[in-house]
Amino acid sequence: MAPGANDAIPRGGNKSWTTRSITVGLFGSDEKLEIPCMVHTKISELKQMLAGKTGVSEGNLEIYCKQGAYMTRVTDAHEVRAKLLVKGITSFSRQKKVYAHPHVIGGAGQGGLRMAIAFVQRKMFDIVVFERRERLGGNSWLEWANPQSKVQTELGTYHLNWSEKSEVPKGMPVWPSRDELLTHFEEVTDREGIRPYLRFKTEIMSVNIKEDKSTNELEFNFTLQDKATQQESNFQGASFLHFPGNLTNPRRETYQGEELFEGSINYGMFSEVNYENVTNNTVAIVGFGAFAVENIRTSCEYQAKKIYLLCRRKNLAMPRLISWEINSSVYPLSGAMVMRHMQKAYDMIGDDPWDYYAVQASADRQNVTIMQKSRFGIGDVYFLSRYFGACEVIVGSVKRLSPNTIHMDSGMKIEGVTAILKLLGFDPEWSVDKLMQLKEMKGFWINGDHRRCHFSELPEMNAQRFGGTSYSPGICQVSSWFTWFLNYPDDFKNMMSTGGVPALLGMQRPPGAMIPTHKPDVAKNVPGHVIDAKLGATMFMMLGAMLPAPLAEYEANEAPHKRQKQWATHSLKEVIEAASAEWYKYCDMFKKHGYEKPIPKYLYTLEEVNAMVAEGDMDGDIQIAKQQARAK
């Protein structure tokens, strides 16, 4: 609003608050731009606006006006004229940066494939994806999963079509198997046209990064190895976007007396287990992460007679429909709401989830933080197997083994065990930091460089609100950010400078101080690229608030996309029908094994879940209203 007549006159004299429209043209072009502004608007402000619109640095812009028969350059301190010409840009449209070499993507798992799709959908075709294996799929599905593995989070939120530019997958189960999911990856790869950019059996051995001081450009010189011939070659790239995943280094442990056990001892992953060994037998699963919960399901599929789950402490597992609810939410659900909605599953097995180590709650249980070393193991069969007594959770550590017997550190003996499946989690992989020459992560960029990007699923849980249980939405979002900032690096520089304070003010906060960072911690065995759930959530929140206006506008239009994708893949009715059919299938299986408890009804009805969704929406609306009231 313009100052009133009695307002103090700013130093330097009166300003005119009259609005007008100016015309800005381009040298050598008929293109013109009409810009509304104030009479007192300065050339420096015009440059700032043009830089924001076009992505060209302000320092590259020169503004001219016509004086008589000549064109005169106008300095930044002058006020704008009615007609001006600008030099330094070729169009008022955003000017994308042109690179001399291809963008290099490391890995053809879901992350690398999603990144390649983001490039191609944005008409950025100068890319190459290096994959050391002979097929796509990544560590999770080619190394650690077995033919019996299934997606724990429902298909609606775990697939390659998770973007506004792709149709949702149809004709697939709600919870597809490993092979069904890999087939989906192959089909989408062909449909999106990214197969020509894939180079299989090619491993990135090292990358030499040099800076050209004259242009401030980086040169990425890759050393590649052909896995078939072992021959090495060189390749030059413009950037390096790496998606190695966090499931790369399975933790291993050998128990005293393994040679005496007289049964099978395996790691419950990478197709090492012959699950026919558990049929009609007793199996012990060591560990309580998502892979352990998945192995309970697989053992039930192979009709194991008894399952012991051995763990140091009990983790929260999650019913299928609560995962669906979280992944369908428009607003992240509060931890208290998630706990309440899971309650009936825990009531069925006689557990109080509020007593679990992961749950920190206020006295009235309205404010809840869930901090857990493992992500939720998702599956209804976990609760059913415990209800019938087919699965028994024993808290403690394995001390030693003897013939078909496990001796726990508590002194307890578990006898008659014919198979042990170890699922002990994963250790971090330091070679990723070395390959990327990582000193610190600034957001999801190595060393604050827009040309070195990394994203992996965030391990562990530490949150008060939950907006997803799946990798797909996160990788879709960051792939959009990565491509944008490769196209418009000045936007990245501006974002990275957010929060800086000039030295002349006598303060020490450096540029980029608001960008969350993460450095390697050797003492704690945490590489720099491994970002935990709490810091990762902070990164998404802070970076989302600092995006350049055009990208922020694009992100805002994506707000309803999450629910639309989830509901369009399978309706809630279809999800409940599939979950219910699986539920009663396992009930019949437990009955055949002689478990006498009555068959329980499926946990959630269509009406109950609709009411839960409505509750989440209402809570979200209330939280938004509170934020808006505080902002006034």
Buried (B, 14 or more C-beta within 10 A) or exposed (E): EEEEEEEEEEEEEEBEEEEEEBEBBBEEEEEEBEBEBBEBBBBEBBBBBBBBBBBBBBEEBBBBBEEEEEEEEBEBEBBBBEEBBBBBBEEBEBBBBEBEBBBBBBBBBBBBBBBBBBBBBBEBEBBBBBBBBEEBBBBBBBBBBBEBBBBBBBBBBBBBBBBEEBEBBEEBBBBBBBEBBBEBBBEBBEBBEBEEBBBBBBBBEEBEBEEEEEEEEBBBBBBBBEBEEEEEEEBEBBBBBBBBBBBBBBEEEEBEBEEEBEBBBBBBBBBEBEBEBBBEBBBBBBBBBBBBBBBBBBBBBBBBBBBBBBBBEBBBBBBBBBBBBBBBBBBBBBBBBBBBBBEEBBEBBEBEBEEBEBBEBEEEEEEBBBBBBBBBBBBBBBBBBBBBBBBBBBEBEBBBBBEBBBBBEEEEEBEEBBBBBBBBBBEBBBEBBEBBBBEEBBBBBBBBBBBBBBBBBBBBBBBBBBBBBBBBBBBBBBBBBBBBBBBBBBBBBBBBBBBBEEEEEEEEEEBBBBBBBBEBEEEEEBBBBBBBBBBBBEBBEBBBEBBBEBBEEBBEEBEEBBBBBBBEBBEBEEBBBBBBEBBBEBBEBBBEBEBEEEBBEBBBEEEBBEEBBEBBBEBBEEBEEEEEEEEE
